Amino acid sequence: MTTPGSIRTEAHDHIFKIVIDNPAKKNAFSPAMMEQLSDALTELHNNDAYWVGVICAEGKDFTAGLDMPKFFGPTAEKRNLKEGNVDAFGLSKRCRKPIVTAVQGIVFTIGIELMLAGDIVVAADDSRFCQMEAKRGIAPLGGAHFRFLSRTGWGNAMYHLFLCDEFTAQRAYEIGLVQEVVPAGQQIARAMELAAMIARNAPLGIQATKEAAAKYIEGGEAAAIAFIPSIRECVLNSADAREGIQSFIERRPAMFQGR
């Protein structure tokens, strides 16, 4: 019997470590895991003992994305975001503490969006990135449609959002999607090292810096976030979305019709 995935946390002095723990399924997220991640980020946000967060994952891969049948279609599970919680993608509420994310192996779809919801990314040199939602008949719904753009520029963002291609850690570094590339196996240690360096600075000053930086892009982000229901309505009710999900379940290429 497969053990259900979970999000677990560890306290290391002023560093709050959040671990994605579902390696048997390439750390694919279930609705329950998304709720647990929200709870963990809320604890980081609210607890004054924690000054920096580190998000990382067990196993060879950061995450293959969503366990799609559990989110879309007839077998979808109900999702509940607690009122006042930080949401995993920082759309309705963003964590006020700095977050360093360590990634490795497969970093697909929401893996990139989780990175973009944080602040600094350390990638193992075996990392493979892909924003592939359009290959499944849907579109990015966790913020990639605007944060990919703000991090990498229009051309780089559209290149990868339109091609839905897989690209390397070196490419991610070159376009500014990640800040450091390290040998595989060293990414978590390096993220913790950076977090410790951040934690040696005045926490209120760091938090105020993040808040001030967020203010700069807040207006544009608000408009992009407000447009997400329109994106959802456009793609999730389409025949292409049904075909994309069915093709994923049947492990075959999708046949899209543009309707």
QUIFENDA-V47187 format. One record per pair of residues at least 6 apart in sequence whose ideal C-beta (glycine too) atoms are under 8 Angstrom apart, sorted by the first residue. I is the first residue (numbers start at 1). J is the second residue. If there is no record, write none. Layout:
i=I j=J
i=I j=J
This chain:
i=2 j=24
i=2 j=25
i=3 j=24
i=4 j=22
i=4 j=30
i=4 j=32
i=5 j=20
i=5 j=21
i=5 j=22
i=5 j=24
i=5 j=25
i=5 j=27
i=5 j=28
i=5 j=29
i=5 j=30
i=5 j=32
i=5 j=33
i=6 j=21
i=6 j=22
i=6 j=32
i=6 j=33
i=6 j=36
i=7 j=18
i=7 j=19
i=7 j=20
i=7 j=21
i=7 j=33
i=7 j=36
i=7 j=37
i=7 j=39
i=7 j=40
i=8 j=18
i=8 j=19
i=8 j=21
i=9 j=16
i=9 j=17
i=9 j=18
i=9 j=19
i=9 j=40
i=9 j=43
i=10 j=16
i=10 j=17
i=10 j=19
i=11 j=17
i=11 j=49
i=11 j=50
i=12 j=192
i=13 j=199
i=14 j=49
i=14 j=50
i=14 j=51
i=14 j=52
i=14 j=199
i=14 j=203
i=15 j=50
i=15 j=51
i=15 j=52
i=15 j=53
i=15 j=54
i=15 j=192
i=15 j=195
i=15 j=196
i=15 j=199
i=16 j=40
i=16 j=43
i=16 j=44
i=16 j=47
i=16 j=50
i=16 j=52
i=16 j=53
i=16 j=54
i=16 j=97
i=17 j=53
i=17 j=54
i=17 j=56
i=17 j=192
i=18 j=37
i=18 j=40
i=18 j=41
i=18 j=44
i=18 j=53
i=18 j=54
i=18 j=55
i=18 j=56
i=19 j=56
i=19 j=57
i=19 j=58
i=20 j=27
i=20 j=29
i=20 j=33
i=20 j=37
i=20 j=55
i=20 j=56
i=20 j=57
i=20 j=58
i=20 j=62
i=20 j=63
i=21 j=27
i=21 j=57
i=21 j=58
i=22 j=28
i=22 j=29
i=22 j=30
i=22 j=33
i=22 j=58
i=23 j=57
i=23 j=58
i=23 j=59
i=23 j=60
i=23 j=61
i=25 j=64
i=25 j=67
i=26 j=59
i=26 j=60
i=26 j=61
i=26 j=63
i=26 j=64
i=26 j=105
i=26 j=106
i=27 j=57
i=27 j=58
i=27 j=59
i=27 j=61
i=27 j=62
i=27 j=63
i=27 j=64
i=28 j=63
i=28 j=64
i=28 j=65
i=28 j=66
i=28 j=67
i=29 j=37
i=29 j=63
i=29 j=65
i=29 j=66
i=29 j=67
i=29 j=110
i=30 j=67
i=30 j=70
i=30 j=77
i=31 j=70
i=31 j=71
i=31 j=77
i=31 j=78
i=31 j=79
i=32 j=77
i=34 j=79
i=34 j=88
i=35 j=79
i=35 j=80
i=35 j=81
i=35 j=82
i=37 j=88
i=38 j=81
i=38 j=82
i=38 j=85
i=38 j=86
i=38 j=87
i=38 j=88
i=39 j=82
i=39 j=85
i=41 j=53
i=41 j=85
i=41 j=86
i=41 j=87
i=41 j=88
i=41 j=95
i=42 j=82
i=42 j=84
i=42 j=85
i=42 j=86
i=43 j=50
i=44 j=50
i=44 j=53
i=44 j=86
i=44 j=95
i=44 j=97
i=44 j=99
i=45 j=86
i=45 j=95
i=45 j=96
i=45 j=97
i=50 j=97
i=51 j=97
i=51 j=98
i=51 j=198
i=51 j=199
i=51 j=203
i=51 j=206
i=52 j=97
i=52 j=98
i=52 j=99
i=52 j=100
i=52 j=195
i=52 j=196
i=52 j=198
i=52 j=199
i=52 j=206
i=53 j=95
i=53 j=97
i=53 j=98
i=53 j=99
i=53 j=100
i=53 j=118
i=53 j=195
i=54 j=99
i=54 j=100
i=54 j=101
i=54 j=102
i=54 j=188
i=54 j=191
i=54 j=192
i=54 j=195
i=55 j=99
i=55 j=100
i=55 j=101
i=55 j=102
i=55 j=114
i=55 j=118
i=56 j=62
i=56 j=101
i=56 j=102
i=56 j=103
i=56 j=187
i=56 j=188
i=56 j=191
i=57 j=63
i=57 j=102
i=57 j=103
i=57 j=104
i=59 j=105
i=60 j=104
i=60 j=105
i=60 j=106
i=61 j=104
i=61 j=105
i=61 j=106
i=61 j=107
i=62 j=102
i=62 j=103
i=62 j=104
i=62 j=105
i=62 j=106
i=62 j=107
i=62 j=111
i=62 j=127
i=63 j=106
i=63 j=107
i=63 j=108
i=63 j=110
i=63 j=111
i=63 j=114
i=64 j=106
i=64 j=108
i=64 j=111
i=65 j=108
i=65 j=109
i=65 j=110
i=65 j=111
i=65 j=132
i=66 j=109
i=66 j=110
i=68 j=136
i=68 j=245
i=68 j=248
i=68 j=249
i=69 j=75
i=69 j=76
i=69 j=245
i=69 j=248
i=69 j=249
i=70 j=76
i=70 j=77
i=71 j=77
i=71 j=79
i=72 j=138
i=72 j=236
i=72 j=241
i=72 j=245
i=73 j=242
i=73 j=245
i=81 j=87
i=81 j=92
i=84 j=93
i=85 j=93
i=86 j=93
i=86 j=94
i=86 j=95
i=87 j=93
i=88 j=110
i=88 j=114
i=88 j=117
i=88 j=142
i=89 j=110
i=89 j=113
i=89 j=114
i=89 j=117
i=89 j=142
i=89 j=143
i=90 j=117
i=90 j=143
i=91 j=142
i=91 j=143
i=91 j=225
i=91 j=228
i=92 j=225
i=94 j=117
i=94 j=214
i=96 j=207
i=96 j=210
i=96 j=211
i=97 j=207
i=97 j=210
i=98 j=119
i=98 j=120
i=98 j=195
i=98 j=198
i=98 j=206
i=98 j=207
i=98 j=210
i=99 j=117
i=99 j=118
i=99 j=119
i=99 j=120
i=100 j=118
i=100 j=119
i=100 j=120
i=100 j=121
i=100 j=122
i=100 j=191
i=100 j=194
i=100 j=195
i=100 j=198
i=101 j=114
i=101 j=115
i=101 j=118
i=101 j=120
i=101 j=121
i=101 j=122
i=101 j=191
i=102 j=121
i=102 j=122
i=102 j=123
i=102 j=124
i=102 j=187
i=102 j=188
i=102 j=190
i=102 j=191
i=103 j=111
i=103 j=115
i=103 j=121
i=103 j=122
i=103 j=123
i=103 j=124
i=103 j=127
i=103 j=178
i=103 j=187
i=104 j=123
i=104 j=124
i=104 j=126
i=104 j=127
i=104 j=184
i=104 j=185
i=104 j=187
i=105 j=124
i=105 j=126
i=105 j=127
i=105 j=128
i=106 j=128
i=107 j=115
i=107 j=123
i=107 j=127
i=107 j=128
i=107 j=129
i=107 j=130
i=108 j=128
i=108 j=129
i=108 j=130
i=108 j=131
i=108 j=132
i=109 j=130
i=109 j=131
i=109 j=132
i=109 j=133
i=109 j=140
i=109 j=142
i=110 j=142
i=111 j=129
i=112 j=129
i=112 j=130
i=112 j=131
i=112 j=144
i=112 j=148
i=112 j=177
i=113 j=140
i=113 j=142
i=113 j=143
i=113 j=144
i=113 j=147
i=114 j=142
i=115 j=121
i=115 j=177
i=115 j=178
i=116 j=143
i=116 j=144
i=116 j=147
i=116 j=148
i=116 j=151
i=117 j=142
i=117 j=143
i=117 j=147
i=119 j=210
i=120 j=179
i=120 j=194
i=121 j=172
i=121 j=177
i=121 j=178
i=121 j=179
i=121 j=180
i=122 j=178
i=122 j=179
i=122 j=180
i=122 j=181
i=122 j=182
i=122 j=187
i=122 j=190
i=122 j=191
i=122 j=194
i=123 j=169
i=123 j=172
i=123 j=173
i=123 j=178
i=123 j=180
i=123 j=181
i=123 j=182
i=123 j=187
i=124 j=169
i=124 j=181
i=124 j=182
i=124 j=183
i=124 j=184
i=124 j=185
i=124 j=186
i=124 j=187
i=125 j=169
i=125 j=170
i=125 j=181
i=125 j=182
i=125 j=183
i=125 j=184
i=126 j=169
i=126 j=184
i=127 j=168
i=127 j=169
i=127 j=172
i=127 j=178
i=127 j=181
i=128 j=166
i=128 j=167
i=128 j=168
i=128 j=169
i=129 j=160
i=129 j=166
i=129 j=167
i=129 j=168
i=129 j=169
i=129 j=171
i=129 j=172
i=129 j=177
i=130 j=160
i=130 j=164
i=130 j=165
i=130 j=166
i=130 j=167
i=131 j=140
i=131 j=144
i=131 j=148
i=131 j=160
i=131 j=161
i=131 j=164
i=132 j=164
i=133 j=139
i=133 j=140
i=133 j=141
i=133 j=164
i=134 j=161
i=134 j=162
i=134 j=164
i=135 j=164
i=135 j=244
i=135 j=254
i=136 j=241
i=136 j=244
i=136 j=245
i=136 j=247
i=136 j=248
i=136 j=254
i=137 j=235
i=137 j=238
i=137 j=240
i=137 j=241
i=137 j=242
i=137 j=243
i=137 j=244
i=137 j=245
i=137 j=254
i=137 j=256
i=138 j=235
i=138 j=236
i=138 j=241
i=138 j=244
i=139 j=145
i=139 j=231
i=139 j=234
i=139 j=235
i=140 j=148
i=140 j=161
i=141 j=228
i=141 j=231
i=141 j=232
i=143 j=224
i=143 j=225
i=144 j=161
i=145 j=161
i=145 j=224
i=145 j=228
i=145 j=231
i=146 j=220
i=146 j=221
i=146 j=224
i=146 j=225
i=147 j=221
i=148 j=157
i=148 j=160
i=148 j=161
i=148 j=177
i=149 j=157
i=150 j=217
i=150 j=220
i=151 j=157
i=151 j=175
i=151 j=176
i=151 j=177
i=152 j=160
i=152 j=175
i=152 j=176
i=152 j=177
i=153 j=175
i=153 j=176
i=156 j=175
i=160 j=167
i=169 j=178
i=169 j=181
i=170 j=181
i=172 j=178
i=172 j=181
i=173 j=179
i=173 j=180
i=173 j=181
i=180 j=190
i=180 j=194
i=182 j=190
i=198 j=206
i=235 j=241
i=238 j=259
i=239 j=257
i=239 j=259
i=240 j=254
i=240 j=256
i=240 j=257
i=240 j=258
i=240 j=259
i=243 j=254
i=243 j=255
i=243 j=256
i=243 j=257
i=244 j=254
i=244 j=256
i=247 j=253
i=247 j=254
i=247 j=255
i=248 j=254
